[in-house]
Amino acid sequence: MATDVEEIYQQQLKPLSAEDRLRLIAMLAQDLAAANRRERSVMELHGLGKEIWEGIDAQEYVNSLREEWDHRP
């Protein structure tokens, strides 16, 4: 394959103006970036940060928040 790429470069790309080659580079970079993007799922976040809540009782936490609200000015 490297030979094919080199041949394409020598025959088709090298004769292009510097401006056209730069445009081609930009087009290739954009195409590669788009190919590497993929749809993300919110489920990928499942369990993220769970260690923060280890050992904390949910009801006690909610109760403490409500108590803070009661004492706000």
PDB file of N, H, CA, C and O in Angstrom:
ATOM      1  N   MET A   1       0.827  -1.202   0.000  1.00  0.00           N
ATOM      2  CA  MET A   1       0.000   0.000   0.000  1.00  0.00           C
ATOM      3  C   MET A   1       0.867   1.261   0.000  1.00  0.00           C
ATOM      4  O   MET A   1       0.531   2.252  -0.649  1.00  0.00           O
ATOM      5  N   ALA A   2       1.983   1.218   0.729  1.00  0.00           N
ATOM      6  H   ALA A   2       2.256   0.414   1.256  1.00  0.00           H
ATOM      7  CA  ALA A   2       2.845   2.407   0.794  1.00  0.00           C
ATOM      8  C   ALA A   2       3.281   2.818  -0.604  1.00  0.00           C
ATOM      9  O   ALA A   2       3.378   4.007  -0.905  1.00  0.00           O
ATOM     10  N   THR A   3       3.537   1.856  -1.438  1.00  0.00           N
ATOM     11  H   THR A   3       3.458   0.890  -1.193  1.00  0.00           H
ATOM     12  CA  THR A   3       3.949   2.165  -2.809  1.00  0.00           C
ATOM     13  C   THR A   3       2.821   2.878  -3.549  1.00  0.00           C
ATOM     14  O   THR A   3       3.068   3.824  -4.296  1.00  0.00           O
ATOM     15  N   ASP A   4       1.584   2.426  -3.343  1.00  0.00           N
ATOM     16  H   ASP A   4       1.383   1.657  -2.736  1.00  0.00           H
ATOM     17  CA  ASP A   4       0.441   3.076  -3.980  1.00  0.00           C
ATOM     18  C   ASP A   4       0.304   4.518  -3.512  1.00  0.00           C
ATOM     19  O   ASP A   4       0.059   5.420  -4.313  1.00  0.00           O
ATOM     20  N   VAL A   5       0.462   4.725  -2.218  1.00  0.00           N
ATOM     21  H   VAL A   5       0.661   3.992  -1.567  1.00  0.00           H
ATOM     22  CA  VAL A   5       0.347   6.076  -1.660  1.00  0.00           C
ATOM     23  C   VAL A   5       1.453   6.966  -2.207  1.00  0.00           C
ATOM     24  O   VAL A   5       1.211   8.111  -2.590  1.00  0.00           O
ATOM     25  N   GLU A   6       2.661   6.435  -2.241  1.00  0.00           N
ATOM     26  H   GLU A   6       2.858   5.505  -1.930  1.00  0.00           H
ATOM     27  CA  GLU A   6       3.783   7.211  -2.778  1.00  0.00           C
ATOM     28  C   GLU A   6       3.552   7.552  -4.244  1.00  0.00           C
ATOM     29  O   GLU A   6       3.843   8.664  -4.685  1.00  0.00           O
ATOM     30  N   GLU A   7       3.031   6.596  -4.989  1.00  0.00           N
ATOM     31  H   GLU A   7       2.794   5.693  -4.630  1.00  0.00           H
ATOM     32  CA  GLU A   7       2.753   6.815  -6.412  1.00  0.00           C
ATOM     33  C   GLU A   7       1.678   7.888  -6.606  1.00  0.00           C
ATOM     34  O   GLU A   7       1.803   8.763  -7.463  1.00  0.00           O
ATOM     35  N   ILE A   8       0.636   7.802  -5.804  1.00  0.00           N
ATOM     36  H   ILE A   8       0.535   7.091  -5.109  1.00  0.00           H
ATOM     37  CA  ILE A   8      -0.427   8.822  -5.883  1.00  0.00           C
ATOM     38  C   ILE A   8       0.153  10.192  -5.559  1.00  0.00           C
ATOM     39  O   ILE A   8      -0.132  11.180  -6.235  1.00  0.00           O
ATOM     40  N   TYR A   9       0.980  10.234  -4.503  1.00  0.00           N
ATOM     41  H   TYR A   9       1.212   9.431  -3.953  1.00  0.00           H
ATOM     42  CA  TYR A   9       1.578  11.514  -4.128  1.00  0.00           C
ATOM     43  C   TYR A   9       2.424  12.078  -5.271  1.00  0.00           C
ATOM     44  O   TYR A   9       2.270  13.236  -5.659  1.00  0.00           O
ATOM     45  N   GLN A  10       3.301  11.261  -5.791  1.00  0.00           N
ATOM     46  H   GLN A  10       3.426  10.320  -5.475  1.00  0.00           H
ATOM     47  CA  GLN A  10       4.216  11.732  -6.837  1.00  0.00           C
ATOM     48  C   GLN A  10       3.478  12.151  -8.102  1.00  0.00           C
ATOM     49  O   GLN A  10       3.809  13.171  -8.706  1.00  0.00           O
ATOM     50  N   GLN A  11       2.480  11.369  -8.505  1.00  0.00           N
ATOM     51  H   GLN A  11       2.211  10.540  -8.014  1.00  0.00           H
ATOM     52  CA  GLN A  11       1.807  11.630  -9.772  1.00  0.00           C
ATOM     53  C   GLN A  11       0.672  12.642  -9.671  1.00  0.00           C
ATOM     54  O   GLN A  11       0.478  13.456 -10.574  1.00  0.00           O
ATOM     55  N   GLN A  12      -0.068  12.593  -8.587  1.00  0.00           N
ATOM     56  H   GLN A  12       0.090  11.931  -7.853  1.00  0.00           H
ATOM     57  CA  GLN A  12      -1.283  13.403  -8.500  1.00  0.00           C
ATOM     58  C   GLN A  12      -1.160  14.616  -7.573  1.00  0.00           C
ATOM     59  O   GLN A  12      -1.678  15.689  -7.883  1.00  0.00           O
ATOM     60  N   LEU A  13      -0.492  14.451  -6.462  1.00  0.00           N
ATOM     61  H   LEU A  13      -0.072  13.580  -6.210  1.00  0.00           H
ATOM     62  CA  LEU A  13      -0.505  15.495  -5.441  1.00  0.00           C
ATOM     63  C   LEU A  13       0.676  16.460  -5.520  1.00  0.00           C
ATOM     64  O   LEU A  13       0.495  17.670  -5.383  1.00  0.00           O
ATOM     65  N   LYS A  14       1.846  15.952  -5.733  1.00  0.00           N
ATOM     66  H   LYS A  14       1.993  14.969  -5.844  1.00  0.00           H
ATOM     67  CA  LYS A  14       3.034  16.807  -5.771  1.00  0.00           C
ATOM     68  C   LYS A  14       2.931  17.901  -6.830  1.00  0.00           C
ATOM     69  O   LYS A  14       3.394  19.015  -6.587  1.00  0.00           O
ATOM     70  N   PRO A  15       2.342  17.627  -7.995  1.00  0.00           N
ATOM     71  CA  PRO A  15       2.214  18.689  -8.998  1.00  0.00           C
ATOM     72  C   PRO A  15       1.236  19.810  -8.606  1.00  0.00           C
ATOM     73  O   PRO A  15       1.252  20.875  -9.222  1.00  0.00           O
ATOM     74  N   LEU A  16       0.403  19.589  -7.610  1.00  0.00           N
ATOM     75  H   LEU A  16       0.391  18.724  -7.110  1.00  0.00           H
ATOM     76  CA  LEU A  16      -0.551  20.627  -7.184  1.00  0.00           C
ATOM     77  C   LEU A  16       0.191  21.809  -6.580  1.00  0.00           C
ATOM     78  O   LEU A  16       1.320  21.680  -6.108  1.00  0.00           O
ATOM     79  N   SER A  17      -0.456  22.946  -6.603  1.00  0.00           N
ATOM     80  H   SER A  17      -1.374  23.051  -6.986  1.00  0.00           H
ATOM     81  CA  SER A  17       0.131  24.135  -5.972  1.00  0.00           C
ATOM     82  C   SER A  17       0.162  23.926  -4.456  1.00  0.00           C
ATOM     83  O   SER A  17      -0.559  23.092  -3.909  1.00  0.00           O
ATOM     84  N   ALA A  18       1.009  24.702  -3.805  1.00  0.00           N
ATOM     85  H   ALA A  18       1.595  25.380  -4.249  1.00  0.00           H
ATOM     86  CA  ALA A  18       1.101  24.622  -2.342  1.00  0.00           C
ATOM     87  C   ALA A  18      -0.260  24.917  -1.708  1.00  0.00           C
ATOM     88  O   ALA A  18      -0.639  24.278  -0.726  1.00  0.00           O
ATOM     89  N   GLU A  19      -0.983  25.868  -2.259  1.00  0.00           N
ATOM     90  H   GLU A  19      -0.675  26.387  -3.056  1.00  0.00           H
ATOM     91  CA  GLU A  19      -2.305  26.229  -1.739  1.00  0.00           C
ATOM     92  C   GLU A  19      -3.267  25.035  -1.838  1.00  0.00           C
ATOM     93  O   GLU A  19      -3.996  24.742  -0.890  1.00  0.00           O
ATOM     94  N   ASP A  20      -3.265  24.357  -2.979  1.00  0.00           N
ATOM     95  H   ASP A  20      -2.674  24.596  -3.750  1.00  0.00           H
ATOM     96  CA  ASP A  20      -4.151  23.206  -3.154  1.00  0.00           C
ATOM     97  C   ASP A  20      -3.757  22.047  -2.237  1.00  0.00           C
ATOM     98  O   ASP A  20      -4.621  21.343  -1.714  1.00  0.00           O
ATOM     99  N   ARG A  21      -2.457  21.853  -2.044  1.00  0.00           N
ATOM    100  H   ARG A  21      -1.755  22.425  -2.469  1.00  0.00           H
ATOM    101  CA  ARG A  21      -2.019  20.784  -1.138  1.00  0.00           C
ATOM    102  C   ARG A  21      -2.422  21.087   0.301  1.00  0.00           C
ATOM    103  O   ARG A  21      -2.792  20.180   1.048  1.00  0.00           O
ATOM    104  N   LEU A  22      -2.351  22.359   0.693  1.00  0.00           N
ATOM    105  H   LEU A  22      -2.050  23.096   0.087  1.00  0.00           H
ATOM    106  CA  LEU A  22      -2.800  22.736   2.037  1.00  0.00           C
ATOM    107  C   LEU A  22      -4.301  22.518   2.199  1.00  0.00           C
ATOM    108  O   LEU A  22      -4.762  22.058   3.243  1.00  0.00           O
ATOM    109  N   ARG A  23      -5.056  22.853   1.160  1.00  0.00           N
ATOM    110  H   ARG A  23      -4.682  23.227   0.312  1.00  0.00           H
ATOM    111  CA  ARG A  23      -6.508  22.598   1.199  1.00  0.00           C
ATOM    112  C   ARG A  23      -6.777  21.102   1.326  1.00  0.00           C
ATOM    113  O   ARG A  23      -7.681  20.686   2.052  1.00  0.00           O
ATOM    114  N   LEU A  24      -5.995  20.305   0.624  1.00  0.00           N
ATOM    115  H   LEU A  24      -5.261  20.643   0.035  1.00  0.00           H
ATOM    116  CA  LEU A  24      -6.145  18.854   0.683  1.00  0.00           C
ATOM    117  C   LEU A  24      -5.836  18.333   2.087  1.00  0.00           C
ATOM    118  O   LEU A  24      -6.543  17.472   2.609  1.00  0.00           O
ATOM    119  N   ILE A  25      -4.783  18.861   2.683  1.00  0.00           N
ATOM    120  H   ILE A  25      -4.209  19.561   2.259  1.00  0.00           H
ATOM    121  CA  ILE A  25      -4.437  18.472   4.058  1.00  0.00           C
ATOM    122  C   ILE A  25      -5.588  18.799   5.000  1.00  0.00           C
ATOM    123  O   ILE A  25      -5.949  17.980   5.845  1.00  0.00           O
ATOM    124  N   ALA A  26      -6.161  19.979   4.863  1.00  0.00           N
ATOM    125  H   ALA A  26      -5.868  20.644   4.176  1.00  0.00           H
ATOM    126  CA  ALA A  26      -7.285  20.378   5.713  1.00  0.00           C
ATOM    127  C   ALA A  26      -8.478  19.444   5.510  1.00  0.00           C
ATOM    128  O   ALA A  26      -9.145  19.057   6.470  1.00  0.00           O
ATOM    129  N   MET A  27      -8.737  19.091   4.265  1.00  0.00           N
ATOM    130  H   MET A  27      -8.195  19.405   3.485  1.00  0.00           H
ATOM    131  CA  MET A  27      -9.854  18.188   3.970  1.00  0.00           C
ATOM    132  C   MET A  27      -9.606  16.802   4.577  1.00  0.00           C
ATOM    133  O   MET A  27     -10.517  16.196   5.142  1.00  0.00           O
ATOM    134  N   LEU A  28      -8.377  16.308   4.459  1.00  0.00           N
ATOM    135  H   LEU A  28      -7.637  16.800   4.000  1.00  0.00           H
ATOM    136  CA  LEU A  28      -8.046  15.012   5.037  1.00  0.00           C
ATOM    137  C   LEU A  28      -8.165  15.032   6.556  1.00  0.00           C
ATOM    138  O   LEU A  28      -8.700  14.096   7.151  1.00  0.00           O
ATOM    139  N   ALA A  29      -7.669  16.092   7.182  1.00  0.00           N
ATOM    140  H   ALA A  29      -7.234  16.852   6.699  1.00  0.00           H
ATOM    141  CA  ALA A  29      -7.742  16.206   8.637  1.00  0.00           C
ATOM    142  C   ALA A  29      -9.195  16.238   9.098  1.00  0.00           C
ATOM    143  O   ALA A  29      -9.552  15.592  10.083  1.00  0.00           O
ATOM    144  N   GLN A  30     -10.026  16.985   8.392  1.00  0.00           N
ATOM    145  H   GLN A  30      -9.735  17.511   7.592  1.00  0.00           H
ATOM    146  CA  GLN A  30     -11.445  17.076   8.744  1.00  0.00           C
ATOM    147  C   GLN A  30     -12.118  15.707   8.581  1.00  0.00           C
ATOM    148  O   GLN A  30     -12.918  15.299   9.422  1.00  0.00           O
ATOM    149  N   ASP A  31     -11.791  15.014   7.507  1.00  0.00           N
ATOM    150  H   ASP A  31     -11.141  15.345   6.823  1.00  0.00           H
ATOM    151  CA  ASP A  31     -12.353  13.689   7.255  1.00  0.00           C
ATOM    152  C   ASP A  31     -11.934  12.699   8.336  1.00  0.00           C
ATOM    153  O   ASP A  31     -12.754  11.910   8.807  1.00  0.00           O
ATOM    154  N   LEU A  32     -10.657  12.737   8.734  1.00  0.00           N
ATOM    155  H   LEU A  32      -9.991  13.378   8.351  1.00  0.00           H
ATOM    156  CA  LEU A  32     -10.175  11.835   9.777  1.00  0.00           C
ATOM    157  C   LEU A  32     -10.806  12.143  11.128  1.00  0.00           C
ATOM    158  O   LEU A  32     -11.145  11.231  11.882  1.00  0.00           O
ATOM    159  N   ALA A  33     -10.963  13.426  11.433  1.00  0.00           N
ATOM    160  H   ALA A  33     -10.688  14.167  10.820  1.00  0.00           H
ATOM    161  CA  ALA A  33     -11.584  13.812  12.694  1.00  0.00           C
ATOM    162  C   ALA A  33     -13.028  13.326  12.744  1.00  0.00           C
ATOM    163  O   ALA A  33     -13.485  12.840  13.779  1.00  0.00           O
ATOM    164  N   ALA A  34     -13.742  13.453  11.638  1.00  0.00           N
ATOM    165  H   ALA A  34     -13.371  13.847  10.797  1.00  0.00           H
ATOM    166  CA  ALA A  34     -15.132  13.007  11.580  1.00  0.00           C
ATOM    167  C   ALA A  34     -15.213  11.488  11.705  1.00  0.00           C
ATOM    168  O   ALA A  34     -16.140  10.965  12.323  1.00  0.00           O
ATOM    169  N   ALA A  35     -14.258  10.785  11.128  1.00  0.00           N
ATOM    170  H   ALA A  35     -13.505  11.210  10.626  1.00  0.00           H
ATOM    171  CA  ALA A  35     -14.266   9.322  11.189  1.00  0.00           C
ATOM    172  C   ALA A  35     -14.011   8.827  12.610  1.00  0.00           C
ATOM    173  O   ALA A  35     -14.481   7.753  12.986  1.00  0.00           O
ATOM    174  N   ASN A  36     -13.265   9.611  13.408  1.00  0.00           N
ATOM    175  H   ASN A  36     -12.883  10.483  13.102  1.00  0.00           H
ATOM    176  CA  ASN A  36     -12.962   9.198  14.776  1.00  0.00           C
ATOM    177  C   ASN A  36     -14.059   9.552  15.762  1.00  0.00           C
ATOM    178  O   ASN A  36     -14.077   9.039  16.881  1.00  0.00           O
ATOM    179  N   ARG A  37     -14.984  10.433  15.355  1.00  0.00           N
ATOM    180  H   ARG A  37     -14.969  10.849  14.446  1.00  0.00           H
ATOM    181  CA  ARG A  37     -16.103  10.786  16.224  1.00  0.00           C
ATOM    182  C   ARG A  37     -17.111   9.646  16.214  1.00  0.00           C
ATOM    183  O   ARG A  37     -17.316   8.987  15.195  1.00  0.00           O
ATOM    184  N   ARG A  38     -17.729   9.428  17.358  1.00  0.00           N
ATOM    185  H   ARG A  38     -17.562   9.964  18.186  1.00  0.00           H
ATOM    186  CA  ARG A  38     -18.782   8.429  17.393  1.00  0.00           C
ATOM    187  C   ARG A  38     -19.878   8.919  18.310  1.00  0.00           C
ATOM    188  O   ARG A  38     -19.668   9.787  19.158  1.00  0.00           O
ATOM    189  N   GLU A  39     -21.042   8.350  18.125  1.00  0.00           N
ATOM    190  H   GLU A  39     -21.213   7.645  17.437  1.00  0.00           H
ATOM    191  CA  GLU A  39     -22.164   8.698  18.984  1.00  0.00           C
ATOM    192  C   GLU A  39     -21.828   8.280  20.412  1.00  0.00           C
ATOM    193  O   GLU A  39     -21.281   7.200  20.636  1.00  0.00           O
ATOM    194  N   ARG A  40     -22.151   9.124  21.362  1.00  0.00           N
ATOM    195  H   ARG A  40     -22.596  10.001  21.181  1.00  0.00           H
ATOM    196  CA  ARG A  40     -21.919   8.808  22.762  1.00  0.00           C
ATOM    197  C   ARG A  40     -23.256   8.491  23.420  1.00  0.00           C
ATOM    198  O   ARG A  40     -24.294   9.018  23.019  1.00  0.00           O
ATOM    199  N   SER A  41     -23.226   7.647  24.407  1.00  0.00           N
ATOM    200  H   SER A  41     -22.383   7.219  24.733  1.00  0.00           H
ATOM    201  CA  SER A  41     -24.429   7.275  25.141  1.00  0.00           C
ATOM    202  C   SER A  41     -24.310   7.785  26.569  1.00  0.00           C
ATOM    203  O   SER A  41     -23.239   7.749  27.175  1.00  0.00           O
ATOM    204  N   VAL A  42     -25.419   8.255  27.085  1.00  0.00           N
ATOM    205  H   VAL A  42     -26.289   8.284  26.593  1.00  0.00           H
ATOM    206  CA  VAL A  42     -25.420   8.711  28.471  1.00  0.00           C
ATOM    207  C   VAL A  42     -25.112   7.533  29.404  1.00  0.00           C
ATOM    208  O   VAL A  42     -24.656   7.739  30.529  1.00  0.00           O
ATOM    209  N   MET A  43     -25.356   6.319  28.949  1.00  0.00           N
ATOM    210  H   MET A  43     -25.727   6.152  28.036  1.00  0.00           H
ATOM    211  CA  MET A  43     -25.084   5.143  29.766  1.00  0.00           C
ATOM    212  C   MET A  43     -23.582   4.942  30.013  1.00  0.00           C
ATOM    213  O   MET A  43     -23.197   4.196  30.914  1.00  0.00           O
ATOM    214  N   GLU A  44     -22.738   5.603  29.220  1.00  0.00           N
ATOM    215  H   GLU A  44     -23.051   6.209  28.489  1.00  0.00           H
ATOM    216  CA  GLU A  44     -21.305   5.518  29.466  1.00  0.00           C
ATOM    217  C   GLU A  44     -20.931   6.180  30.789  1.00  0.00           C
ATOM    218  O   GLU A  44     -19.852   5.925  31.325  1.00  0.00           O
ATOM    219  N   LEU A  45     -21.806   7.021  31.313  1.00  0.00           N
ATOM    220  H   LEU A  45     -22.681   7.228  30.877  1.00  0.00           H
ATOM    221  CA  LEU A  45     -21.556   7.709  32.578  1.00  0.00           C
ATOM    222  C   LEU A  45     -22.001   6.893  33.789  1.00  0.00           C
ATOM    223  O   LEU A  45     -21.753   7.282  34.931  1.00  0.00           O
ATOM    224  N   HIS A  46     -22.655   5.767  33.540  1.00  0.00           N
ATOM    225  H   HIS A  46     -22.857   5.451  32.613  1.00  0.00           H
ATOM    226  CA  HIS A  46     -23.185   4.925  34.622  1.00  0.00           C
ATOM    227  C   HIS A  46     -22.067   4.570  35.610  1.00  0.00           C
ATOM    228  O   HIS A  46     -21.031   4.027  35.224  1.00  0.00           O
ATOM    229  N   GLY A  47     -22.291   4.882  36.874  1.00  0.00           N
ATOM    230  H   GLY A  47     -23.132   5.323  37.188  1.00  0.00           H
ATOM    231  CA  GLY A  47     -21.334   4.540  37.921  1.00  0.00           C
ATOM    232  C   GLY A  47     -20.193   5.525  38.091  1.00  0.00           C
ATOM    233  O   GLY A  47     -19.380   5.376  39.004  1.00  0.00           O
ATOM    234  N   LEU A  48     -20.118   6.525  37.231  1.00  0.00           N
ATOM    235  H   LEU A  48     -20.778   6.646  36.489  1.00  0.00           H
ATOM    236  CA  LEU A  48     -19.037   7.500  37.316  1.00  0.00           C
ATOM    237  C   LEU A  48     -19.172   8.318  38.598  1.00  0.00           C
ATOM    238  O   LEU A  48     -20.227   8.901  38.847  1.00  0.00           O
ATOM    239  N   GLY A  49     -18.146   8.369  39.392  1.00  0.00           N
ATOM    240  H   GLY A  49     -17.289   7.896  39.190  1.00  0.00           H
ATOM    241  CA  GLY A  49     -18.144   9.149  40.625  1.00  0.00           C
ATOM    242  C   GLY A  49     -18.828   8.473  41.798  1.00  0.00           C
ATOM    243  O   GLY A  49     -19.070   9.108  42.825  1.00  0.00           O
ATOM    244  N   LYS A  50     -19.144   7.182  41.658  1.00  0.00           N
ATOM    245  H   LYS A  50     -18.946   6.666  40.824  1.00  0.00           H
ATOM    246  CA  LYS A  50     -19.870   6.513  42.733  1.00  0.00           C
ATOM    247  C   LYS A  50     -19.067   6.475  44.029  1.00  0.00           C
ATOM    248  O   LYS A  50     -19.645   6.397  45.113  1.00  0.00           O
ATOM    249  N   GLU A  51     -17.739   6.529  43.927  1.00  0.00           N
ATOM    250  H   GLU A  51     -17.270   6.592  43.047  1.00  0.00           H
ATOM    251  CA  GLU A  51     -16.909   6.482  45.133  1.00  0.00           C
ATOM    252  C   GLU A  51     -17.121   7.713  46.014  1.00  0.00           C
ATOM    253  O   GLU A  51     -16.852   7.666  47.215  1.00  0.00           O
ATOM    254  N   ILE A  52     -17.595   8.799  45.440  1.00  0.00           N
ATOM    255  H   ILE A  52     -17.814   8.837  44.465  1.00  0.00           H
ATOM    256  CA  ILE A  52     -17.849  10.025  46.210  1.00  0.00           C
ATOM    257  C   ILE A  52     -18.941   9.788  47.248  1.00  0.00           C
ATOM    258  O   ILE A  52     -18.908  10.359  48.338  1.00  0.00           O
ATOM    259  N   TRP A  53     -19.906   8.942  46.899  1.00  0.00           N
ATOM    260  H   TRP A  53     -19.932   8.478  46.014  1.00  0.00           H
ATOM    261  CA  TRP A  53     -21.063   8.725  47.763  1.00  0.00           C
ATOM    262  C   TRP A  53     -20.912   7.504  48.663  1.00  0.00           C
ATOM    263  O   TRP A  53     -21.830   7.177  49.415  1.00  0.00           O
ATOM    264  N   GLU A  54     -19.767   6.823  48.597  1.00  0.00           N
ATOM    265  H   GLU A  54     -19.021   7.088  47.985  1.00  0.00           H
ATOM    266  CA  GLU A  54     -19.562   5.646  49.425  1.00  0.00           C
ATOM    267  C   GLU A  54     -19.669   6.004  50.897  1.00  0.00           C
ATOM    268  O   GLU A  54     -19.054   6.964  51.361  1.00  0.00           O
ATOM    269  N   GLY A  55     -20.457   5.221  51.629  1.00  0.00           N
ATOM    270  H   GLY A  55     -20.957   4.440  51.252  1.00  0.00           H
ATOM    271  CA  GLY A  55     -20.602   5.420  53.068  1.00  0.00           C
ATOM    272  C   GLY A  55     -21.536   6.546  53.449  1.00  0.00           C
ATOM    273  O   GLY A  55     -21.649   6.865  54.633  1.00  0.00           O
ATOM    274  N   ILE A  56     -22.209   7.159  52.496  1.00  0.00           N
ATOM    275  H   ILE A  56     -22.118   6.900  51.535  1.00  0.00           H
ATOM    276  CA  ILE A  56     -23.145   8.242  52.802  1.00  0.00           C
ATOM    277  C   ILE A  56     -24.565   7.724  52.634  1.00  0.00           C
ATOM    278  O   ILE A  56     -24.933   7.203  51.581  1.00  0.00           O
ATOM    279  N   ASP A  57     -25.349   7.875  53.684  1.00  0.00           N
ATOM    280  H   ASP A  57     -25.050   8.298  54.539  1.00  0.00           H
ATOM    281  CA  ASP A  57     -26.743   7.457  53.631  1.00  0.00           C
ATOM    282  C   ASP A  57     -27.544   8.521  52.884  1.00  0.00           C
ATOM    283  O   ASP A  57     -27.502   9.701  53.233  1.00  0.00           O
ATOM    284  N   ALA A  58     -28.262   8.099  51.872  1.00  0.00           N
ATOM    285  H   ALA A  58     -28.296   7.141  51.588  1.00  0.00           H
ATOM    286  CA  ALA A  58     -28.988   9.046  51.016  1.00  0.00           C
ATOM    287  C   ALA A  58     -30.018   9.855  51.806  1.00  0.00           C
ATOM    288  O   ALA A  58     -30.120  11.068  51.626  1.00  0.00           O
ATOM    289  N   GLN A  59     -30.772   9.203  52.668  1.00  0.00           N
ATOM    290  H   GLN A  59     -30.689   8.217  52.815  1.00  0.00           H
ATOM    291  CA  GLN A  59     -31.803   9.910  53.421  1.00  0.00           C
ATOM    292  C   GLN A  59     -31.207  10.918  54.389  1.00  0.00           C
ATOM    293  O   GLN A  59     -31.727  12.024  54.538  1.00  0.00           O
ATOM    294  N   GLU A  60     -30.118  10.542  55.048  1.00  0.00           N
ATOM    295  H   GLU A  60     -29.695   9.644  54.928  1.00  0.00           H
ATOM    296  CA  GLU A  60     -29.446  11.485  55.946  1.00  0.00           C
ATOM    297  C   GLU A  60     -28.928  12.697  55.182  1.00  0.00           C
ATOM    298  O   GLU A  60     -28.993  13.824  55.675  1.00  0.00           O
ATOM    299  N   TYR A  61     -28.416  12.466  53.985  1.00  0.00           N
ATOM    300  H   TYR A  61     -28.363  11.551  53.585  1.00  0.00           H
ATOM    301  CA  TYR A  61     -27.912  13.561  53.161  1.00  0.00           C
ATOM    302  C   TYR A  61     -29.032  14.519  52.779  1.00  0.00           C
ATOM    303  O   TYR A  61     -28.877  15.736  52.881  1.00  0.00           O
ATOM    304  N   VAL A  62     -30.156  13.971  52.341  1.00  0.00           N
ATOM    305  H   VAL A  62     -30.282  12.983  52.258  1.00  0.00           H
ATOM    306  CA  VAL A  62     -31.306  14.797  51.968  1.00  0.00           C
ATOM    307  C   VAL A  62     -31.804  15.566  53.182  1.00  0.00           C
ATOM    308  O   VAL A  62     -32.121  16.751  53.081  1.00  0.00           O
ATOM    309  N   ASN A  63     -31.875  14.906  54.317  1.00  0.00           N
ATOM    310  H   ASN A  63     -31.618  13.943  54.399  1.00  0.00           H
ATOM    311  CA  ASN A  63     -32.327  15.585  55.538  1.00  0.00           C
ATOM    312  C   ASN A  63     -31.407  16.752  55.898  1.00  0.00           C
ATOM    313  O   ASN A  63     -31.883  17.811  56.308  1.00  0.00           O
ATOM    314  N   SER A  64     -30.094  16.565  55.749  1.00  0.00           N
ATOM    315  H   SER A  64     -29.707  15.705  55.416  1.00  0.00           H
ATOM    316  CA  SER A  64     -29.161  17.651  56.072  1.00  0.00           C
ATOM    317  C   SER A  64     -29.340  18.823  55.115  1.00  0.00           C
ATOM    318  O   SER A  64     -29.231  19.978  55.529  1.00  0.00           O
ATOM    319  N   LEU A  65     -29.612  18.543  53.837  1.00  0.00           N
ATOM    320  H   LEU A  65     -29.701  17.605  53.501  1.00  0.00           H
ATOM    321  CA  LEU A  65     -29.861  19.624  52.879  1.00  0.00           C
ATOM    322  C   LEU A  65     -31.122  20.393  53.250  1.00  0.00           C
ATOM    323  O   LEU A  65     -31.144  21.623  53.213  1.00  0.00           O
ATOM    324  N   ARG A  66     -32.166  19.661  53.607  1.00  0.00           N
ATOM    325  H   ARG A  66     -32.148  18.661  53.638  1.00  0.00           H
ATOM    326  CA  ARG A  66     -33.424  20.325  53.986  1.00  0.00           C
ATOM    327  C   ARG A  66     -33.236  21.190  55.216  1.00  0.00           C
ATOM    328  O   ARG A  66     -33.818  22.269  55.323  1.00  0.00           O
ATOM    329  N   GLU A  67     -32.424  20.715  56.140  1.00  0.00           N
ATOM    330  H   GLU A  67     -31.951  19.838  56.053  1.00  0.00           H
ATOM    331  CA  GLU A  67     -32.172  21.503  57.349  1.00  0.00           C
ATOM    332  C   GLU A  67     -31.420  22.786  57.002  1.00  0.00           C
ATOM    333  O   GLU A  67     -31.694  23.842  57.571  1.00  0.00           O
ATOM    334  N   GLU A  68     -30.479  22.694  56.076  1.00  0.00           N
ATOM    335  H   GLU A  68     -30.257  21.835  55.614  1.00  0.00           H
ATOM    336  CA  GLU A  68     -29.764  23.895  55.620  1.00  0.00           C
ATOM    337  C   GLU A  68     -30.736  24.897  55.018  1.00  0.00           C
ATOM    338  O   GLU A  68     -30.619  26.099  55.258  1.00  0.00           O
ATOM    339  N   TRP A  69     -31.684  24.416  54.245  1.00  0.00           N
ATOM    340  H   TRP A  69     -31.779  23.440  54.050  1.00  0.00           H
ATOM    341  CA  TRP A  69     -32.658  25.303  53.610  1.00  0.00           C
ATOM    342  C   TRP A  69     -33.495  26.029  54.660  1.00  0.00           C
ATOM    343  O   TRP A  69     -33.823  27.205  54.506  1.00  0.00           O
ATOM    344  N   ASP A  70     -33.830  25.314  55.721  1.00  0.00           N
ATOM    345  H   ASP A  70     -33.563  24.358  55.846  1.00  0.00           H
ATOM    346  CA  ASP A  70     -34.666  25.909  56.775  1.00  0.00           C
ATOM    347  C   ASP A  70     -33.940  27.039  57.509  1.00  0.00           C
ATOM    348  O   ASP A  70     -34.583  27.924  58.074  1.00  0.00           O
ATOM    349  N   HIS A  71     -32.603  27.013  57.503  1.00  0.00           N
ATOM    350  H   HIS A  71     -32.081  26.295  57.044  1.00  0.00           H
ATOM    351  CA  HIS A  71     -31.833  28.019  58.224  1.00  0.00           C
ATOM    352  C   HIS A  71     -31.239  29.102  57.327  1.00  0.00           C
ATOM    353  O   HIS A  71     -30.421  29.906  57.774  1.00  0.00           O
ATOM    354  N   ARG A  72     -31.647  29.120  56.078  1.00  0.00           N
ATOM    355  H   ARG A  72     -32.312  28.467  55.715  1.00  0.00           H
ATOM    356  CA  ARG A  72     -31.158  30.180  55.170  1.00  0.00           C
ATOM    357  C   ARG A  72     -31.922  31.464  55.430  1.00  0.00           C
ATOM    358  O   ARG A  72     -33.110  31.436  55.753  1.00  0.00           O
ATOM    359  N   PRO A  73     -31.226  32.606  55.286  1.00  0.00           N
ATOM    360  CA  PRO A  73     -31.910  33.905  55.502  1.00  0.00           C
ATOM    361  C   PRO A  73     -32.917  34.206  54.406  1.00  0.00           C
ATOM    362  O   PRO A  73     -33.571  35.248  54.437  1.00  0.00           O
TER     363      PRO A  73
END
